[in-house]
Amino acid sequence: MKLTGAIESSKYSYLQYVPEQYLPKKILITKHTPIDKIKGMLENHCMEYPLIAKPDTGLRGLEIDVITQQNELSDYLKRVSRTDILIQEFIEYPLEFGILYSKTPLNNQKKISSVTLKKFLNVTGDGVSSFKSLLSKKSRAKKHFDFFKIKYQSIWESVVEKGKTIRVEAIGNHNRGTEFVNANMLITPELVAVVDEIVKHIPGFYYGRIDIKAQSIQKLMKGKGIRILEINGVNSEPTHIYDSNTPITSAYKDVFTHMNTIYKISEQNKIQGEKRDSLKTLLKETHKHFSY
């Protein structure tokens, strides 16, 4: 990965190494690609709406959208700030996990150190309250209330029928209202083997978080019924620390433990003769990153 995945790395470039059986259908375009050409590319890859559109070098849920029709895609390309755009089919599987995996270059010790279950922002009707009223009770929706008012204007004042659940936000990022739940109890040798089978195809991959959608936990443990949405490098956090039940001291301890893991992998790679990026390159890409 470019700069080991720290910043400004292409999602599409390293997904290219993952076997197709684990991937959503995908295409890479630019924001200047004519919409008719994009339509043809989607047809050639048998991709239908809804789709996920995201900057190829984006981060933290910035400028990621669910696209349900061609007009929305045209509008998205006009407002997105990055040039290269990754388009993926929208995977409707019920579960999404972030799994942090590492292995040592010299002795090939493999482990999973963090598993996070993502609980999407949703509301459930009581047959009396409006969508607006239900959403106003969700603390994770407050920072995006104006955005949701526009997005859901057609049902904003409508009463949601009793028992009906509406997924308000389909993007599994913490700052998009998704709740992160510690699922480290799922760490088993079987899960390590599943992730290892996926990442072993990526040259020089020793550390990173894999974002996975799964049909069920049982299938996840067998490497079946899963799709890889993204693979991140050394910018990956052990996202289970964002579980609201995690003490702050434990969170910092886990962060420093993972930093130490990254350092050890780096030192072992250096012993094996791996070249390191220059400070000039790092500073240049860091400037680009924070400008975004």
N, C-alpha and C positions, 0 to 999 in steps of 0.2 A: 504494500500500500504506500501511496505517496506520504512521506513524512510519517510512516508507520501508522497512518490513520489518525494522527493527532489533530490536524486541521486541513481543510481544503482538499479532502480526498474524495475521489469519484466513487459513488455508490455502485454505478453501473459496471465500472471496470473490474471490481473484485467479485461482483455477483456472477460475472462471466465464467468464473472457475467452478461455480457450484453446479452439480448435476441438475439437469432440467427437471427431474422428478420432484425436486424440492422447491422449485421456484414458481412464482406467479408469472404469467406471460408478461412481457415487458418490451418497450422500445425506448430508444434515446433520440430526442429531437432537440431543436433549438427553439427559442421563443420566436424566431423569425421564419421557421418552417411554414410554408403555405398550408392552410387548413385542409385543402383538397389532397395534398401530398400526405398529410397526417392521416386523413381518412383512409387513403389507400394502404398505408403502413398498418393501420389497425386491422383492416380487412385481411391483409396478408398474414397477420399473426393471429387471426381468429379472435380478436379482442373486441368485446362489447362493453357498453356502459352498464353500470357505473365503473369508473376508473379512479385510480389514485394518481395525482400529479404532484411532483415534488422536485425542487432544485436538485441536480445531481450532486452538488457539493453543499447542500444545505445542512441544517442542524437544528435540534431542539424544536421540531415541529413548525419552524418558520416557513411560511408560504407553501404548506402542504394543504391540498384540497381534495375532497371527494367530488368528482366530475360526473354528472348524470346525463349530460347531453352535449352535442357539438357546440351550441352557442355558449355554454358555460366554459368549455375548453378555450374558445376564442377569447372570451373575456379574461380568463386566467392568464393566457399568454401575453395579453396587453399590460397586465399589472404586475406580473412577476418580475423581480429585479435581476435574477440570475439568467444567464444565457442558455446553458444546457439543462434540459428538463427530462427527468425520468418519468415515464408513464407506465404504470403497472395495473393489471386487472385487480379489481377489488375483491379480496378474499373474505367470504362471509362466515368463516369458521368462528365458533363461539368463544374460543379462548385465545388469549395472546400473552406471551411470556417474553421476558428479557433474560437471557442466559449468558452469564459471564464465564468464559472458558480460558484456560491457559495451559501451556506445556513448556517444559524447559528444553532448549536446543541441544544441550550436551547429553543429558540422560533420559530425555523424552518422558518426564513425569507429567502426567495429565491430570487435570482436576477442573471441577466446576466449583466456583467460590461464591456464586450469587445466582439465585433464581427469583424473578419478580413476576407475579401475576398482575395483569393490568385490568382494573375494573373501570369500565367506561362510564362517563357521565350520562345518566338517564333519569327519567321521571316516570312514575307509575300513577295512573289516574285513580281518583276516588269517586268519580261520577258526579262531583260537585264543583271542584276547583278547576279554574282555567289553566291552560298550559303555562301562562305567565306566572300565575300564583304558585304553581308547583315548582317552577324553575327558581323563583325568588327564594325558596327555602333551601336551595342547594348552595352551600358556601363556595363550592368550586366553580360555580357559574357566575359569581358576582363580578369578577374582573372582565368578563366577556358578555355582560348582559346586553349592551347596545348592539354587539355583533349578532347575538342570538335573536334579538328583536327583529332585525332585518331578515335573517336567515329563515325564521319561522313566522313571518308576518301573516301567512295564510291561516295559521292555527293559533296565533298569539293569544287571542281572547276567547278561544273555544274551550269548552269543557272537555276534559279527557275522560273517556269512559272508564268505569271502575275496572281495575285489573289490567288495563292496557299499558304496556311499557313502551316508551319512546326513547330510543338512543339519541341523545342530544348531540353528542360529539363522537365521531367514529375514528378520530385520530388518537392513537395510543401514546400521547406525550403528556408528561406531568403538567406542563404549562398550558395544556389544552383542556384541563379539567379531569384528566384521567387519574384515578387513585392507584398508587403503587402498593402492592401487598407482598410482604415477605413470604416467599414460597420455598425457602431453603430446605424444607422437609422433603422436597421432591428430589434432592440431590442423591443419586444412587450410582453405582457402577454402570448400570444399564443406561442411564441418561448420559453419562460421560461418553459411553461408547457411541451413542446416537449422534452427539455433537461432533465427536472426533471423526466419524464417518463423513460428516458434511465438510468440515474444515480441512481435512487432510488433502483435499484437492487444491487448496489455495497455497501457492508457493510461499514459504517463509512466514506462515501464520502461526504466531505463538501466543497471542493475547488478543481478546476482543469479546464484545457482546453480540450475540446473535438474537435478533428479534424474530420470533416465531409465532405463527398462528397455528392452532391445533384443533382438530375435531374433538378430541377428548384427551384427558391425562393418560388414559390407558394406551391410546394410540401413540401419543408422544413418546412414551417409554419404549415403544417398539420401533420408533422411527417411521411410523405410518401416519397418513392423514395429516401431514404438516406442510407448511409453506414458509420459506425464509423471506422475510420482508426486507431486512437490511443486515449487514454485517459491519460492525464498527471496530476500530482499532484501539490504540492506546488512549483515546479520548473517552473510552468506555468507563462508566461508573458502576459500582456494585449497587444497582438501583433499589435493592431491598432496603437500603438505609432510609429511604423516603417513606417507608411504612410509618404511620403516625404512632405506632407503639414502640418504635426504636428509640432507646435513650440516646441523647446527643453524644455522650461519651463513647458508646458502642459504635455510633455512626463514624466518628472521627477515627476510631481504632481501625475500623474496616477500610476506610479510605487510605490510611497510612500503610496498612498491610498490603493493599493492592499496589500502591506506589512502589513499595519495596519489591514486590513481585516483578513489576515492570523493569526496575533497575537491575535485578539479577538476570533477567532474560537478556537485557541489553549488554551486560558484561559478558555473558556467555556467547552472544553473537559476535562481540568484539574479538574474543579469543579465537573464534572460527574464521576471522578475517573479514567479517561484514563491514562494508564502508558506512560511514555516518554522514548524514547531511551536514552541510556547512551552516554556520551561524547566519551568514548572509541570506541563504535560502530560507531558513526558519523565520528570520525577521521579515522578509518580504511577504511570505505567506501569512504570517501573523497579522501584518498590517491589512492585507486583503480580507482576512477573516473578521477582524474587528470593524472594518469599514462596513462589512455586510451586517 
